[in-house]
Amino acid sequence: MPSWLPGRPSATGAEVPIWTRPEAGYVSRVTTRRAKATAPGRGAVLAWLVGVEAVGAISAMLARRGAWFDALRKPAWTAPGWLFESAQTLFLAFLAIAAWTVWHERTRVPVRLSLLWFGIMLALSALWAPLLQGLRRPDLAMLCLSALWVAIVMTMVSFHRVRAVASWLLLPWLLWITYAAALVLAIWVRNG
């Protein structure tokens, strides 16, 4: 095939327009075979990481463990505090990377709804631990965790429409929140 045909690079390596065929028929559109590489935006990734981790840090400060929480009857499968905090920090980093991945696609597809769901999910994520440990209300914490579980699923569905990998990055958080909800429910039932 000659190099001057649409969709093939020319002899000089210049980009050549390609033809696309939408469902309505042939349409000429100037696009290129080789997309221009864009920088991944290290500053933006860092901003998402710092922002999401800051929300987690504020939530942890508001939910300080104290004598009340330590005195509660908890199931044998309760994770130690250090594991809970370490896992939460790791999973929040996953959330930040997922959000950045979706945000990075904003010029290609609409992402406003996806990021709105992410914001709702992040707010509920920050709220449940202070409700449990700060206000000593396992009933409200359980209600918040239930809403959070739904928000995570909705965020995953919304993220999947933009980039599937962003959706999969939320799966560990969904599993962790499922565990946390089971734990809060067990604490609530055991301690009235």
DRENDO-1510 file (C-alpha; in Angstrom, 1 decimal, always signed):
<recs>
REC; n; res; u; v; w
REC; 1; MET; +0.0; +0.0; +0.0 .
REC; 2; PRO; +1.3; +3.5; -0.8 .
REC; 3; SER; +2.4; +5.6; +2.2 .
REC; 4; TRP; +0.1; +8.5; +1.2 .
REC; 5; LEU; -3.1; +6.5; +1.9 .
REC; 6; PRO; -5.1; +7.7; +4.9 .
REC; 7; GLY; -4.1; +6.1; +8.2 .
REC; 8; ARG; -0.5; +5.5; +7.3 .
REC; 9; PRO; +2.5; +7.6; +8.1 .
REC; 10; SER; +4.2; +9.3; +5.2 .
REC; 11; ALA; +7.7; +8.6; +4.1 .
REC; 12; THR; +8.9; +11.6; +6.2 .
REC; 13; GLY; +7.1; +10.2; +9.2 .
REC; 14; ALA; +4.6; +13.1; +9.3 .
REC; 15; GLU; +1.1; +12.2; +10.6 .
REC; 16; VAL; -1.5; +11.6; +7.9 .
REC; 17; PRO; -5.2; +12.1; +8.3 .
REC; 18; ILE; -7.3; +8.9; +8.7 .
REC; 19; TRP; -10.8; +8.3; +7.6 .
REC; 20; THR; -13.5; +7.2; +10.1 .
REC; 21; ARG; -16.8; +5.5; +9.4 .
REC; 22; PRO; -19.5; +6.5; +11.9 .
REC; 23; GLU; -22.7; +4.6; +11.7 .
REC; 24; ALA; -24.3; +7.3; +9.5 .
REC; 25; GLY; -21.8; +6.8; +6.7 .
REC; 26; TYR; -18.3; +7.9; +5.7 .
REC; 27; VAL; -17.1; +11.1; +7.2 .
REC; 28; SER; -13.8; +12.8; +6.8 .
REC; 29; ARG; -12.2; +13.7; +10.1 .
REC; 30; VAL; -8.7; +14.8; +10.7 .
REC; 31; THR; -7.2; +12.7; +13.4 .
REC; 32; THR; -3.9; +11.0; +13.8 .
REC; 33; ARG; -2.7; +7.5; +14.1 .
REC; 34; ARG; -0.2; +8.6; +16.8 .
REC; 35; ALA; -1.6; +10.5; +19.7 .
REC; 36; LYS; +0.5; +13.2; +21.2 .
REC; 37; ALA; +1.9; +12.0; +24.5 .
REC; 38; THR; +0.8; +14.1; +27.5 .
REC; 39; ALA; +2.7; +14.3; +30.7 .
REC; 40; PRO; +1.0; +12.2; +33.4 .
REC; 41; GLY; +0.8; +15.3; +35.6 .
REC; 42; ARG; +2.9; +14.4; +38.6 .
REC; 43; GLY; +1.8; +17.5; +40.4 .
REC; 44; ALA; -1.8; +16.6; +40.0 .
REC; 45; VAL; -1.2; +13.1; +41.3 .
REC; 46; LEU; +0.5; +14.5; +44.3 .
REC; 47; ALA; -2.3; +17.0; +44.9 .
REC; 48; TRP; -4.9; +14.2; +44.8 .
REC; 49; LEU; -2.8; +12.0; +47.2 .
REC; 50; VAL; -2.3; +14.9; +49.6 .
REC; 51; GLY; -5.9; +15.9; +49.5 .
REC; 52; VAL; -7.4; +12.5; +50.0 .
REC; 53; GLU; -4.9; +11.6; +52.7 .
REC; 54; ALA; -5.6; +14.9; +54.5 .
REC; 55; VAL; -9.3; +14.0; +54.6 .
REC; 56; GLY; -8.3; +10.7; +56.2 .
REC; 57; ALA; -6.0; +12.4; +58.7 .
REC; 58; ILE; -8.7; +14.9; +59.8 .
REC; 59; SER; -11.1; +12.0; +60.2 .
REC; 60; ALA; -8.6; +10.1; +62.3 .
REC; 61; MET; -8.0; +13.1; +64.5 .
REC; 62; LEU; -11.8; +13.4; +65.1 .
REC; 63; ALA; -12.1; +9.7; +65.8 .
REC; 64; ARG; -9.4; +9.3; +68.5 .
REC; 65; ARG; -9.6; +6.0; +70.1 .
REC; 66; GLY; -10.1; +6.3; +73.8 .
REC; 67; ALA; -11.0; +4.3; +76.9 .
REC; 68; TRP; -14.7; +4.1; +75.7 .
REC; 69; PHE; -13.8; +2.3; +72.5 .
REC; 70; ASP; -11.2; +0.1; +74.1 .
REC; 71; ALA; -13.7; -1.0; +76.8 .
REC; 72; LEU; -16.3; -2.2; +74.2 .
REC; 73; ARG; -16.9; -5.9; +73.7 .
REC; 74; LYS; -15.6; -6.6; +70.2 .
REC; 75; PRO; -15.5; -9.8; +68.2 .
REC; 76; ALA; -12.3; -11.9; +68.1 .
REC; 77; TRP; -11.8; -11.0; +64.4 .
REC; 78; THR; -11.3; -7.3; +65.2 .
REC; 79; ALA; -8.2; -5.9; +63.5 .
REC; 80; PRO; -5.6; -4.2; +65.8 .
REC; 81; GLY; -5.6; -0.4; +65.6 .
REC; 82; TRP; -2.2; -0.2; +63.9 .
REC; 83; LEU; -3.4; -2.5; +61.1 .
REC; 84; PHE; -6.6; -0.5; +60.7 .
REC; 85; GLU; -4.7; +2.8; +60.3 .
REC; 86; SER; -2.1; +1.3; +58.0 .
REC; 87; ALA; -4.6; -0.3; +55.7 .
REC; 88; GLN; -6.7; +2.8; +55.7 .
REC; 89; THR; -3.7; +4.9; +54.6 .
REC; 90; LEU; -2.9; +2.5; +51.8 .
REC; 91; PHE; -6.5; +2.3; +50.6 .
REC; 92; LEU; -6.9; +6.1; +50.6 .
REC; 93; ALA; -3.9; +6.3; +48.3 .
REC; 94; PHE; -5.7; +3.9; +46.0 .
REC; 95; LEU; -8.7; +6.2; +46.1 .
REC; 96; ALA; -6.6; +9.2; +45.2 .
REC; 97; ILE; -4.9; +7.4; +42.3 .
REC; 98; ALA; -8.3; +6.3; +41.0 .
REC; 99; ALA; -9.7; +9.8; +41.3 .
REC; 100; TRP; -6.7; +11.2; +39.5 .
REC; 101; THR; -7.1; +8.6; +36.7 .
REC; 102; VAL; -10.7; +9.7; +36.2 .
REC; 103; TRP; -9.8; +13.4; +36.5 .
REC; 104; HIS; -7.0; +13.0; +34.0 .
REC; 105; GLU; -9.7; +11.9; +31.4 .
REC; 106; ARG; -11.7; +15.1; +31.8 .
REC; 107; THR; -10.8; +16.3; +28.3 .
REC; 108; ARG; -11.8; +13.1; +26.7 .
REC; 109; VAL; -15.1; +12.3; +28.5 .
REC; 110; PRO; -17.4; +14.0; +31.0 .
REC; 111; VAL; -16.2; +13.2; +34.5 .
REC; 112; ARG; -18.2; +15.6; +36.7 .
REC; 113; LEU; -20.7; +13.0; +37.8 .
REC; 114; SER; -18.0; +10.5; +38.6 .
REC; 115; LEU; -16.1; +13.0; +40.7 .
REC; 116; LEU; -19.3; +14.0; +42.4 .
REC; 117; TRP; -19.8; +10.4; +43.5 .
REC; 118; PHE; -16.2; +10.3; +44.6 .
REC; 119; GLY; -16.7; +13.4; +46.7 .
REC; 120; ILE; -19.8; +11.9; +48.4 .
REC; 121; MET; -17.9; +8.7; +49.0 .
REC; 122; LEU; -14.9; +10.5; +50.5 .
REC; 123; ALA; -17.1; +12.6; +52.8 .
REC; 124; LEU; -18.9; +9.5; +54.1 .
REC; 125; SER; -15.5; +7.8; +54.5 .
REC; 126; ALA; -14.4; +10.6; +56.7 .
REC; 127; LEU; -17.6; +10.6; +58.7 .
REC; 128; TRP; -18.1; +7.1; +59.9 .
REC; 129; ALA; -15.2; +6.7; +62.3 .
REC; 130; PRO; -15.8; +10.0; +64.2 .
REC; 131; LEU; -19.5; +8.9; +64.6 .
REC; 132; LEU; -18.3; +5.7; +66.1 .
REC; 133; GLN; -15.4; +6.7; +68.2 .
REC; 134; GLY; -15.9; +10.5; +68.6 .
REC; 135; LEU; -19.6; +10.6; +69.2 .
REC; 136; ARG; -19.8; +7.0; +70.5 .
REC; 137; ARG; -22.8; +6.3; +68.2 .
REC; 138; PRO; -22.4; +2.9; +66.6 .
REC; 139; ASP; -26.0; +3.2; +65.2 .
REC; 140; LEU; -25.1; +6.4; +63.3 .
REC; 141; ALA; -21.8; +4.9; +62.2 .
REC; 142; MET; -23.6; +1.9; +60.8 .
REC; 143; LEU; -26.1; +4.1; +59.0 .
REC; 144; CYS; -23.2; +6.1; +57.5 .
REC; 145; LEU; -21.3; +2.9; +56.6 .
REC; 146; SER; -24.4; +1.6; +54.8 .
REC; 147; ALA; -24.6; +4.8; +52.8 .
REC; 148; LEU; -20.9; +4.7; +52.2 .
REC; 149; TRP; -21.1; +1.2; +50.8 .
REC; 150; VAL; -23.8; +2.3; +48.3 .
REC; 151; ALA; -21.7; +5.4; +47.4 .
REC; 152; ILE; -18.6; +3.2; +46.8 .
REC; 153; VAL; -20.6; +1.0; +44.4 .
REC; 154; MET; -22.0; +4.0; +42.6 .
REC; 155; THR; -18.5; +5.5; +42.3 .
REC; 156; MET; -17.1; +2.3; +40.9 .
REC; 157; VAL; -19.9; +2.1; +38.3 .
REC; 158; SER; -19.3; +5.7; +37.4 .
REC; 159; PHE; -15.5; +5.4; +37.3 .
REC; 160; HIS; -15.8; +2.2; +35.2 .
REC; 161; ARG; -17.5; +4.2; +32.5 .
REC; 162; VAL; -14.5; +6.5; +32.3 .
REC; 163; ARG; -11.6; +4.1; +33.0 .
REC; 164; ALA; -12.0; +0.6; +34.2 .
REC; 165; VAL; -8.7; +0.6; +36.1 .
REC; 166; ALA; -10.0; +3.4; +38.3 .
REC; 167; SER; -13.0; +1.3; +39.2 .
REC; 168; TRP; -10.8; -1.7; +40.2 .
REC; 169; LEU; -8.7; +0.5; +42.4 .
REC; 170; LEU; -11.8; +1.1; +44.5 .
REC; 171; LEU; -12.4; -2.6; +45.1 .
REC; 172; PRO; -10.0; -2.9; +48.1 .
REC; 173; TRP; -11.8; +0.0; +49.7 .
REC; 174; LEU; -15.2; -1.6; +49.2 .
REC; 175; LEU; -14.0; -4.8; +50.8 .
REC; 176; TRP; -12.4; -2.9; +53.7 .
REC; 177; ILE; -15.6; -0.9; +54.3 .
REC; 178; THR; -17.6; -4.2; +54.2 .
REC; 179; TYR; -15.3; -5.5; +56.9 .
REC; 180; ALA; -15.7; -2.3; +58.9 .
REC; 181; ALA; -19.5; -2.4; +58.6 .
REC; 182; ALA; -19.6; -6.0; +59.8 .
REC; 183; LEU; -17.3; -5.0; +62.8 .
REC; 184; VAL; -19.4; -1.9; +63.7 .
REC; 185; LEU; -22.6; -4.0; +63.5 .
REC; 186; ALA; -21.0; -6.7; +65.8 .
REC; 187; ILE; -19.9; -4.0; +68.2 .
REC; 188; TRP; -23.4; -2.4; +68.2 .
REC; 189; VAL; -25.1; -5.7; +68.8 .
REC; 190; ARG; -22.7; -6.8; +71.6 .
REC; 191; ASN; -22.8; -3.5; +73.4 .
REC; 192; GLY; -26.4; -2.5; +73.0 .
</recs>
